[in-house]
Every structure is written in C-alpha cells, then in structure tokens.
Amino acid sequence: MKALKIMFFLVSMFSVALDGCKSQGSSPLKARLELVARGFTSPVALIDPRDGSHRLFVVDQTGLIWIITNGNRIEKPFLDLHGQIVELNSFYDERGLLGLAFHTDFAANGRFYVSYSGNLRSGLSKEEWDHTTYVSEFTVSTGDPNLGDPASERVLLAIDKPGYNYEAGHIAFGPDGYLYIATGDSVRDPSVEAGTYAQDTSSLLGKILRIDVSGTADTGQPYLIPANNPFASGGGLPEIFAYGFRNPYRFSFDISDSEESRLFVADVGQAMMEEVSLVEVGGNYGWPIREGTTCFNPQDWSRPLESCSTNGLSEPILAYIHEGDLSAIIGGMIYRGKALPEWNGGYIFGDWGRGNGHLFIAYPRTFDMGVWKISEIEVSVPNNPSGLEQLLGIGQDENQELYVLTKAPGIGASGNTGSVYKIVPTDQ
C-alpha cells in the first residue's frame, strides 16, 4: 500500500524535473528542425527498413505509406490501404493505419507488416463493438522495391475493439527477432469509461503482445508463440508479453555496447499523468489500478485514491503531470546518433499537445529510485514562427538520427499540413 502523500511527493518531483537543466542553472538543450518533406495528412510513424537503401517510410493515419528517398517523397504511395481502414471521425480519431514493421530479413524476403483499424468483422454486433484491428503481413511487388503488393495481405491477428479510443497500434521487431504489438485498453464510451481489459489476461487489449512470424509457411499457422512468453503454457492468452497498459502509443528498443536490450513503452494517461516504463516479459504496468505513480480513481479521474494495492506492479521510469496543453505522450527512443553527441544515451520523447507539441530528453538519476530526470528541449523551426506544431511521432533512420512528424494544430486527420523534420544541431 502507498500513501497518497508519498505519491504526491513523487508527482511533484516529476513536475520539477520538467524544468531539467534550467532549474540547475545550466543552459537548456536546443535543437533545430530541418524540413525533409511535407504534404502529408496525419503522419504518425517513420520507419527505416535497415536494408541499406536509406529510404524512409512514412505512415499516414489515413491509410497510406509513403517513401522518402534522397530528400524527396516518391509520387506514388508504397502501399494504399485507405479503402480498408474505418472511416475516420473528422473531429478526432485514434484509429487508422498506425503501425509498420519490416522483417529482420526484409532485404532478402521483401516481407513487411502493418497494423490498421479495419471494418468490424462480420457477425459482431455494432452495438457492442466498433471495429477490428488487423495485424497483417505483406510483400513487396515483384520488380519494384518501392511498391508493396496489396494483394499479398496475410492476416496474422484480428483483434475486435469495443471503442474508437485507446487504439495504440505500434508494431516493431525486437532484437530477439519476434514481432511486438501494442494494443490499447479500448472502451465503448471514453467520456465515462476508464477501461477494464488491461488486467484481464484472457483479453489481448491493454497489452504488449509478442509473436513469432518465422516458419509459419511450414506449419500453416499465422504465427507461432515464443516459448518464454509468460502464458505460453497457460494461465492467459499465449500472445501476451506484458500487460496493464492504457494506451501504449509507441515503444522502442535500445541496444548499446554496454547494456542488454531494453524495451521502452510510452503509455498515454487518462486525466493526470503520462508515463514511460522499461518493460520486461510478464510485467504488470498497473492500469487501471494506477495512472503513472498515482492510485487511479475510476469514479473521479481528477482525484486519486489515497491508497491502492501495488503488489506485483512495475514502476514507471518517468512520469509527469498534464500541464497546460500537455496532453498525450507520443513516446520516443534512446539517442545513439552522432549529430548531437551531448544527447547520447538520453531518451528523446515528445508530447502531442493540442496546440503545439513539446520535445523532451530524459536521463537516469544517480540515486536508486528508478525515476529519470526530464528536461524540455528548446526547438527552433525555420520559417515557422509558431515553432513546433502538433507532434504526432518520432522516427529514426539507419544512422540512428531522429525525425519528428507534425501537422498544423487541430485534432482531425484532414488536410495536407503534415510534415517530416530531421532533428539537427542549431548551428547546422
């Protein structure tokens, strides 16, 4: 059991940490955004296939995947799935085309994977269910490496969702060669419901899943289950890797010379806090028992419970309170590039923001509480006096340099204001 005063001490500490270097009297970290491409609608992910081509693949929520090569966007999309995704709400929607991952041997086999919100499977009641999320395998078209073959789709997973919110949707291959899939704790009415699936190990919702896509041609199965998944032998669904998430929008892996692989998962909060956790196999990350470091109150989201049972729950490595227009963490990754050596080893992440987004860096603290210190990065955007616009995602190229995905302020997936920027030093 944790006392509320202890939790609010931690929350206050996290809040102070947002001032980072400024609070210690040192110069704030700065960076400049260099425009790479624009004209997207709602770019939510940027992926490098690691095939030596130096192409960047941009996922647009509206159902299109674009290729940027040599600083230019190829005119024809790599893959067009806009006819297969649900019709998106004009005012706000978390559904759509949300994830893209390239097979670890993509250069040889041309296999890639997407996650998208499709129409509800037949036979299910629209009064109880909203849509079905599909995780599918595709292959590159024969004779053209810049075109995916839409007819090659092979559905691996079909996950039915009761609501349009808490969609998550990110997918990526881990260093172990397995495919990781993020699912949100979907609810029918997000205005009154907080979600109940995340703690239910008989549901795939509110989880990080892990499956093996190798060798399936020989078995006839859509995928295999890694033997060390926590419920591979029973007690829960075998696809589950970790659970207790609300909306794990983005995750990333980090491998350094001195450390084993680490999985960072950014989980969007309900009403008070955003958080990032270092996720391990079989871990329970607390939702809806906790939101960040507070005991979540399902009857009053703005007033945490004084105490709750935290037995078996894993602590986040960083968390912060919603302040002003800070509203949804979009995740990020450990910086291992060369352009900004002073950032090396820092976790670069962003917050969506209803108006303008925010970019942060976090480092482990020297004491053993497990929480990381957060500092905001001052970002300049040439020819854009409003600065960093609404921040939708952070991507990484083959050289481990970072990119941000933005669109003009507003909450709908419409228009063509979506842009891709590279993060570079201010003097570059």
C-alpha positions in Angstrom: 0.0 0.0 0.0 1.2 3.5 -0.8 0.1 6.7 1.0 -1.2 9.5 -1.1 1.3 12.0 0.3 4.2 9.8 -0.9 2.6 9.7 -4.3 2.2 13.4 -4.5 5.8 13.9 -3.4 6.9 11.8 -6.4 4.5 13.7 -8.7 5.9 17.0 -7.5 9.4 15.7 -8.2 8.5 14.7 -11.7 6.9 18.1 -12.3 10.0 19.9 -11.2 12.1 17.6 -13.4 10.4 19.1 -16.4 12.5 22.2 -15.9 15.5 20.0 -16.1 18.7 21.8 -16.9 17.1 25.3 -16.4 16.4 24.5 -12.7 20.1 23.7 -12.2 21.3 27.0 -13.8 22.8 25.3 -16.9 22.0 26.2 -20.5 18.9 24.4 -21.9 19.3 21.9 -24.6 18.5 23.2 -28.1 17.9 21.8 -31.5 16.7 22.8 -34.9 14.2 21.1 -37.1 15.2 20.7 -40.8 12.4 20.2 -43.2 12.6 16.9 -45.1 9.1 16.5 -46.7 5.6 17.9 -46.3 2.1 17.4 -47.8 1.1 14.5 -45.6 -2.3 14.4 -43.8 -1.5 12.8 -40.4 2.0 11.2 -40.4 2.2 9.0 -37.3 5.3 6.9 -37.8 8.6 7.0 -39.7 10.5 3.7 -40.3 13.8 2.9 -41.8 13.8 -0.7 -43.2 17.5 -1.1 -42.4 18.2 -2.6 -45.9 20.9 -0.2 -46.9 18.6 1.8 -49.2 18.4 4.8 -46.8 14.7 5.1 -47.7 12.3 6.4 -45.0 8.8 5.1 -44.9 6.1 7.4 -43.6 2.9 6.0 -42.2 -0.1 8.3 -42.7 -3.1 7.6 -40.5 -5.4 8.0 -43.4 -4.2 4.7 -44.9 -1.2 5.5 -47.0 2.5 4.6 -46.7 4.9 7.0 -48.4 8.6 6.7 -49.3 11.1 9.5 -48.9 14.4 9.0 -50.8 17.2 11.5 -51.3 15.0 14.1 -49.5 12.1 13.7 -51.9 8.8 11.9 -51.5 8.1 9.4 -54.2 4.9 10.4 -56.0 3.1 7.0 -55.8 2.5 5.6 -52.3 4.3 2.4 -51.3 1.0 1.0 -50.0 -2.6 2.3 -50.2 -4.9 0.9 -47.6 -7.3 3.8 -47.3 -10.2 1.7 -48.6 -9.6 -0.9 -45.8 -9.5 1.3 -42.8 -12.5 2.6 -40.9 -14.0 5.9 -41.9 -12.2 8.4 -39.5 -14.1 10.9 -37.5 -13.4 14.5 -38.7 -13.2 16.0 -35.2 -10.8 13.4 -33.6 -9.8 9.8 -34.1 -7.1 7.4 -32.8 -7.9 4.7 -35.4 -6.5 4.3 -38.8 -3.2 3.0 -40.3 -1.0 3.1 -37.2 1.9 0.6 -37.5 4.6 -0.6 -39.9 7.5 -3.0 -39.3 9.9 -4.6 -41.7 11.0 -8.2 -41.4 14.5 -8.5 -40.0 15.5 -10.1 -43.3 13.5 -7.7 -45.4 16.2 -7.1 -48.0 16.0 -10.8 -48.9 12.4 -11.7 -48.4 10.5 -8.4 -49.0 8.1 -9.1 -46.1 6.7 -6.3 -44.1 3.9 -5.9 -41.5 1.2 -3.3 -40.8 -1.4 -2.6 -38.1 -4.6 -0.9 -39.1 -8.1 -0.2 -37.8 -10.4 -2.0 -40.2 -14.1 -2.6 -40.5 -15.7 -4.7 -37.9 -15.7 -8.5 -38.6 -18.9 -9.9 -39.8 -21.2 -11.5 -37.2 -20.3 -9.0 -34.5 -22.8 -6.5 -33.1 -22.1 -2.9 -33.9 -23.9 -2.0 -30.6 -21.1 -3.8 -28.7 -18.1 -3.5 -31.0 -16.7 -0.6 -33.0 -14.0 -2.1 -35.3 -11.4 -4.8 -35.8 -7.7 -4.1 -35.6 -5.7 -6.1 -38.1 -2.0 -7.0 -38.0 -1.1 -8.3 -41.5 1.9 -9.4 -43.5 2.5 -8.0 -47.0 5.3 -8.5 -49.5 6.9 -6.1 -51.9 5.7 -6.1 -55.5 7.8 -8.2 -57.9 10.1 -5.9 -59.9 9.5 -2.7 -58.0 11.0 -2.3 -54.5 9.1 0.9 -54.0 5.7 -0.7 -54.2 4.1 -3.0 -51.8 1.7 -5.6 -53.1 -1.8 -5.1 -51.6 -3.0 -8.5 -52.9 -0.3 -10.2 -50.8 -2.0 -9.5 -47.5 -2.0 -12.3 -45.0 -3.8 -11.5 -41.7 -2.0 -12.6 -38.6 -4.2 -11.2 -35.9 -7.7 -9.8 -35.9 -8.5 -8.0 -32.6 -12.0 -6.7 -32.0 -12.3 -3.4 -30.3 -15.4 -2.0 -28.5 -14.4 1.7 -28.9 -12.5 4.1 -31.1 -10.2 5.3 -28.3 -7.0 3.9 -26.7 -6.0 2.3 -30.0 -2.2 2.2 -29.6 -1.3 0.3 -32.8 2.5 0.4 -32.9 4.4 -2.7 -34.1 8.1 -3.5 -34.3 10.6 -6.4 -34.4 12.6 -6.8 -31.3 16.3 -7.8 -31.1 15.1 -11.3 -30.5 13.5 -11.4 -34.0 10.0 -11.6 -32.7 7.2 -9.1 -33.6 5.9 -6.9 -30.8 2.4 -5.4 -31.0 0.9 -2.7 -28.8 -2.8 -2.8 -28.0 -4.8 -0.2 -26.1 -7.5 -0.8 -23.4 -10.3 0.1 -25.7 -13.6 1.3 -24.3 -17.0 1.9 -25.8 -17.6 5.4 -24.3 -14.3 7.1 -23.3 -16.2 10.0 -21.7 -17.4 7.8 -18.9 -15.3 4.6 -19.0 -11.8 4.1 -18.0 -11.2 0.5 -19.3 -11.1 -2.9 -17.7 -9.3 -5.1 -20.2 -5.7 -4.3 -19.3 -5.6 -6.5 -16.2 -7.5 -9.3 -17.9 -5.1 -11.9 -19.3 -7.9 -13.6 -21.3 -8.1 -10.4 -23.4 -5.5 -9.1 -25.9 -6.4 -5.4 -25.1 -4.2 -3.2 -23.0 -1.1 -5.3 -23.7 2.2 -5.7 -25.4 2.0 -8.8 -27.5 4.8 -10.9 -28.9 4.6 -13.4 -31.7 7.0 -15.4 -33.9 6.3 -14.9 -37.7 9.1 -17.2 -38.8 8.5 -20.7 -40.1 4.8 -20.2 -40.5 4.7 -21.4 -44.1 5.7 -24.9 -42.9 3.2 -25.1 -40.1 0.2 -23.5 -41.8 -0.3 -21.3 -38.7 -0.5 -17.5 -39.0 2.2 -17.2 -36.3 4.0 -19.1 -33.6 4.3 -18.4 -29.8 7.7 -17.7 -28.3 8.4 -20.4 -25.7 9.2 -17.8 -23.0 6.0 -15.7 -23.3 4.6 -15.6 -19.8 1.4 -17.5 -20.7 2.8 -19.8 -23.4 1.8 -22.8 -21.3 -1.5 -21.4 -19.9 -2.9 -19.0 -17.4 -3.6 -16.4 -20.0 -3.5 -15.8 -23.7 -0.2 -17.0 -25.1 0.4 -13.9 -27.3 0.8 -11.7 -24.2 4.3 -10.4 -23.4 3.3 -7.8 -20.8 0.1 -6.2 -19.6 -1.5 -3.4 -17.6 -1.4 -0.6 -20.2 -4.0 2.0 -21.1 -2.8 3.3 -24.4 0.8 2.2 -25.2 1.0 4.5 -28.2 4.7 3.9 -29.1 7.5 1.7 -27.9 11.2 1.3 -28.9 14.2 -0.9 -28.3 17.6 0.2 -27.3 20.8 -1.8 -27.6 24.1 -0.4 -26.6 27.6 -1.8 -26.3 27.4 -1.9 -22.5 23.8 -2.9 -21.9 21.3 -5.6 -22.8 18.3 -4.8 -25.0 15.8 -2.5 -23.3 12.2 -2.0 -24.2 10.8 1.5 -23.6 6.9 1.8 -23.7 5.2 5.2 -23.5 1.7 4.9 -22.1 -0.8 7.7 -22.5 -2.6 8.7 -19.3 -6.2 9.2 -18.5 -6.6 12.6 -16.8 -3.5 13.4 -14.8 -0.2 11.7 -15.8 1.8 10.4 -18.7 4.4 7.7 -18.2 7.2 5.6 -19.7 8.2 2.2 -18.4 11.1 -0.2 -19.0 9.1 -3.3 -19.9 10.1 -6.9 -19.2 8.5 -10.2 -20.0 5.5 -10.9 -17.8 5.4 -7.5 -16.2 2.2 -5.8 -15.0 2.3 -2.0 -15.5 -0.6 -1.0 -13.4 -3.5 0.3 -15.5 -6.3 0.8 -14.3 -5.0 0.3 -10.7 -2.6 3.2 -11.2 -2.1 6.1 -13.6 1.6 6.9 -13.5 2.5 7.0 -9.9 -1.0 7.7 -8.5 -3.8 5.4 -7.5 -6.4 5.8 -10.1 -9.9 6.6 -9.1 -12.5 5.3 -11.6 -15.3 7.5 -10.1 -13.3 10.7 -10.2 -10.4 10.8 -12.6 -9.0 14.1 -11.2 -8.8 12.9 -7.6 -6.5 9.9 -7.0 -7.4 7.3 -4.3 -5.5 7.6 -1.1 -4.1 4.1 -1.5 -4.2 1.0 -3.7 -2.6 -2.4 -3.8 0.6 -2.3 -5.8 1.7 -5.8 -5.2 3.2 -7.2 -8.4 3.1 -3.9 -10.3 6.1 -2.4 -12.0 7.1 1.2 -11.5 7.5 3.6 -14.5 10.9 5.1 -15.0 9.4 8.5 -15.7 6.1 10.3 -15.3 4.8 13.8 -15.5 1.6 15.7 -14.8 -0.6 17.1 -17.5 0.3 20.8 -17.6 -1.4 23.4 -19.8 -1.7 21.8 -23.3 0.5 18.8 -22.5 -2.0 16.1 -23.1 -0.6 12.8 -24.6 2.9 11.3 -24.6 3.9 10.0 -28.1 7.0 8.1 -27.0 10.5 8.2 -28.4 13.8 6.4 -28.3 17.3 6.4 -26.9 19.6 8.6 -29.0 22.6 6.8 -30.5 23.3 9.1 -33.4 26.4 11.4 -34.0 24.9 14.8 -34.9 24.1 15.6 -31.3 26.7 13.9 -29.2 25.6 15.6 -26.0 22.3 13.7 -26.2 23.9 10.3 -26.4 22.2 7.8 -24.1 19.2 10.2 -23.4 15.6 9.1 -24.1 14.2 11.6 -26.6 10.4 11.7 -26.4 7.6 14.1 -27.2 4.1 15.2 -26.1 1.3 15.7 -28.6 -0.2 18.9 -27.4 -3.5 20.2 -28.6 -1.8 23.4 -29.9 2.0 22.9 -30.1 3.9 19.8 -29.3 6.8 19.5 -26.8 10.1 17.6 -27.1 11.9 16.3 -24.1 15.1 14.4 -23.1 15.3 12.1 -20.0 18.3 10.5 -18.3 18.6 8.1 -15.4 19.2 9.7 -12.0 22.2 8.8 -9.9 20.1 7.6 -6.9 18.3 4.3 -6.9 14.6 5.4 -7.0 14.4 4.4 -10.7 13.0 7.7 -11.9 14.6 9.6 -14.8 15.2 13.3 -14.9 13.2 15.1 -17.6 14.3 18.3 -19.4 12.5 20.1 -22.2 14.4 20.7 -25.4 14.1 24.1 -27.0 13.2 23.6 -30.6 13.5 26.2 -33.4 11.7 25.7 -36.7 13.0 27.9 -39.6 10.2 29.7 -41.5 7.7 28.7 -38.9 7.3 31.4 -36.2 4.8 29.2 -34.3 7.5 26.7 -33.6 6.9 23.0 -33.1 3.4 22.2 -34.3 1.2 19.3 -33.2 3.6 16.4 -32.6 2.5 13.0 -33.9 5.6 10.8 -33.8 9.3 10.4 -33.6 11.3 8.2 -36.0 14.9 7.1 -36.6 17.0 6.5 -39.7 19.7 3.9 -40.3 22.3 6.2 -38.8 20.1 6.5 -35.7 19.4 10.2 -36.3 16.0 11.3 -35.2 13.0 12.8 -37.0 9.7 14.3 -35.9 6.3 14.1 -37.5 4.0 17.0 -37.2 0.8 18.7 -38.5 -0.8 22.0 -38.0 -2.7 22.5 -34.8 -6.1 20.9 -34.8 -7.3 17.5 -33.9 -8.8 16.0 -37.1 -7.0 13.8 -39.7 -7.6 16.1 -42.6 -5.8 18.5 -44.9 -2.2 18.3 -46.1 -0.2 20.1 -43.4 1.7 17.0 -42.2 5.4 17.4 -42.2 8.6 15.4 -41.6 11.6 17.2 -40.0 15.0 16.0 -39.1 16.4 17.0 -35.7 19.8 18.7 -36.2 22.1 21.0 -34.2 21.1 24.6 -34.1 24.3 25.6 -35.9 23.9 23.2 -38.8 
